[in-house]
């Protein structure tokens, strides 16, 4: 099917935008990847992985669900964090349904209560509470579940249990989300799975490997830009720049004898090859750009703007 053709929907077709919100590291990006059937959002054990508002698109014979993966709602500590949280808050006010995701392997905490109160004030849209990581719950999980029943009691939000990792419960979740959507058109061509350009996803896949391989050593002071992509029948050549804030971080990223940068490039190349469905040559450069997270101008240059 031509990716630019948007057909007329069948009778009874439903569509709409669904915000996936929650604390950092509750599995929002993993969930969206599983729902759309392909990796478009990066995942990492490091909190605050998600930065840009990323739309994942799931089209079924009866509905089109556009998932908006938001940064974890938290107390910001720098201008980048402020931009991320404000964008997440704005998103909530613009969507048709909100899926509030929590980590069901631990009891409800203060961060969950903060988000619940925030959502109750911020949106009139239907809200569903998704208990993710049910596969990681202990055999006797009644007390854990009870803490979330108590959390939503003032709001009467429905609860659904699932695992974004294994896929358990996701068909029920999908059905419930569709039920809460209004009749509507195709917003995107049925074969599209994201509204983000391929270059953006390439940069995110590189950033994911940096987070995976360096963990807390270079946490959030890293940004990736794709400087050039050249494609021919045999191979896709990509030139990318990794920006950090300090020379010490540059040293960590490059590693002894360039071994860390080589490992990052190799792992990222494997992921990008799946994206482009072909061979990839990836060249990475590391650049020190002091205090880029503190500068509104540099944040904008790197693509982190307050969204309208």
N, C-alpha and C positions, 0 to 999 in steps of 0.2 A: 504493500500500500504506500502511496506517495505521502511522505511525512508532512507535506504542506496542505493536504486535503483534509478539511474538517467536514465530515458527513452530517446529514440530518439525523438526529437521534430517533430511536424507535419510540413508540408510545409507552408512557410510564417511566421513561429514562430519568434517573436522578443524578445530580452532580453537585459538587461544592468543594469548598476549601476546609481542610481539617488541620488545626494547629496541634502539634505534638509538643506538650510542655511538661516540665518537671525539673527536679533538682539535677545538677550535673551528675553524669555517670549512672543514670538509671536505665540506660539502654535505648534512648530515643532514636539514635542513628541506626543502631542494629535493627530496631523494629521497622523503620522506614525501608531500609534495604531489603528486609525479608518480605515486606508487603508488596513492594514494586517488582521483586524478583531479580534484582541486580544491584550490585554495589555502586551506589552513587554518593553516599555520605560516608565520611571516614569515621572509624571507631578507634578508641584508644583507652588504656587504663588511666591516662592522665585526664583530670577534670578539665572542663571547658574546651573540649576538642572542637565543637561546632562553633563557627564564627559567623559565616554569611548565612542569610536566610536561604535555605535550599528547598526547592519544591520537588517532590517525588510524585509521579503520576501513575495511578493504577486504573486501568480501564477494563471493565468487565462487560458482558453482554447487556447488563441492565443499569450500569452506573459508571461514572468517572469520579474517582476520589483523588483530590489534589492535596497531598500531605505537605505541610510546612514544618520543617524541622527547625526548632528554635534553639538558641544557646540556653544552657541551664540557667534558670532564674536564681540569682544569688546577689550578695552584697558586693558591688563593684569596688575595686581597689585602684583603678587607673582609668584614664580616658577610654582605652579600648574596651575595658569591662563595662563602662557606662554606656557606650554605643551599643554593645551587644545586648545588655539588659533592656535598654529603651526600645530597641528593635523588637525584642521578644514581647515586650508589653504592648507595643503597637499592633503587632501581629494578632494578638489575642482579641483585640477589639474589631478586627476586620474579617474574621473567618465565620463559617457557617456552623462548625462543630468544634469543640475543644476536647482533645484526648489528654487527660492529665495522667502521666505515667509515673508510677512509684516503684521502688525496689521492694518487692514483697518478701525478700529473704531476710529483711530486717524490719523492726517495728516502725510505725509512723513516727516521725520526729518533728522538731520545731520547723525545719525547712519546709516540710510537707504542709504543716499547718499554715505557714506564712503564704504559700502558694494558693492553698485552698481559699483563704480569706481574700487574697488578691483577686483570684478569678471570680469570686462571688460579687465583687465590686466592679470588676472591669468589663464583664461581658454579659450579654443577654442570651448568647448562644447556648445550645444544649451542651452539657459537660458530662463526660464519662470518665470514671476513674479506672485506669488500667493497672492491674497488679502484675507487673512484669517479674521475670525471674522466678516463676513458680517452680521451675525445675530445680532451683537451688534452695527451696524451702525444706526445713527438716520434716521428718515423717509426721510429727505432731505440730501442725502449724495453726491451730485454732486461735492461740493468743495473738499471733502475728496478724491473721486476718481480722480478728476482733478489733485490733488497733486502727485498722482502716475503715471498718464499719463505723466505729466511733467518729473517725475523722469526717466522714461524709454525712453523718446523721443530721446535722443542721441544714444540709442542702438537698438531701434526698437524691443524690446522684447515683446512677446505676454503677455497680462494680463488675468488672470482668477480669478473670485470671487467665494469664497466658505466659508463654516463653518466647521472646523474640529470637532466642538462640536456637531452640529446637523446632519452633513453629507450632507447638502445642497451643490450642485455643485460639489461634489466629483466624481460623475460618469463622468462628462465632463472633470474634471482634469485628471482622470485616462486615458481616451481616448486620451487626448492631449499628455500625457507623453508617452503612447505606440506609438503614431504616430511619436515621435521624436527618438525612439529607432531603431537600425539597426537589421536586421535579425541575430539571434544568437541561441545558445544552451540553455538547462537548465543548469544553474550554480549550482543549488541545487536541491535536490529531491522535487517534486511538493507539498508534504504535509508538508514541513518545513516552519516555519514562522520567524525564526531567526537563526543566526549562533552562537549565544552566548549560553554557557552552562547554564543549569538550575540553578546551584549554583550562577552564576553571577546575574541572574534575581532575585533570592531570596534575595541576598544582597541589590539589588537596591530597592526592594519592602519595605525592612526594612528602608532604608535610606529615601524613600519617606515619610513614616509615621513620621519619626523624623522631616523632613522639614515641614510637614503639621501641626504637633502638637506643635513644638517649635518656628516656624516662624523665626524671626530675632534673637532670643536669642542664637541659636547655628547654625549660617548660613551655612558656607561652611567648617568649621573646623571639619567636621565629616566624618569618613570613616567606612565602614562595611565590615568585612570579615566573611565568612562562614567557621567555623572551623571543623564542623563534621555534616554529614547527615547520619542517619541510617533509613532504610526503611524496613517495614515488611507489611504483608497483611492488618493489622488494622490501622497503623499510621506511619507518617514520623516524626522522631525526628531530630530537627535542633539545633545545638549549634552555636551561632554567637557572635562576639565581635564588639562592637561599640567603635571606637577610636576618642577621642577629644584631643584638644591641652592644655586645662587648667582645673584645679580642679573645678573651678566655673562652667564650662560647664558640667562636670560630675554630679555636684550637681543638675543642671537644668534638665538633662536627667533622673536622678533617681527620683527626685521630693520628696515631703514630704511623708514619709512613703513608698517610692517606687512607688507612684501612677502614676507618669509620665511614668516610664519605663514599668509599667504594661499596661498602655493605649497604648503605642507604640507597645508593644508585641502583644496585643490583636488585634489591627487594622492590623498589619503586618501579623499576623497568618491568618486572614480572607482572605487577598489577596493571600497569598501563597497557601491556600487550593484550591483556584480557579486554580492556576498554576498546582498543582500536582493532582488535582481532587480527593482529599481524606483528611482525618483528619491529622492535624499537631500539634505537640507539639513543641513550640519554647522557647528556653532559651537564654536570652540576658545577656551579661556581658559588663560593660563599663570600658574602660582603658584609662588613660591619657598618651598621646604620644606627648610631647611638640614639637611644631614647625614642625610637620610632613610635612606641605605644603611647607616649605622652604627647605627641604632636598631632593636632587635628589635621594639619596639611599633609603630613606623611601618612596618616591613617587613610585619608581620602585617596592619596596617590596609590596606596596598596589595595584599595577597594573596600575599605571599611567606613561606610558613610551611614549617617542616620537616614533611615528609609522614610519616604513620604507616607 
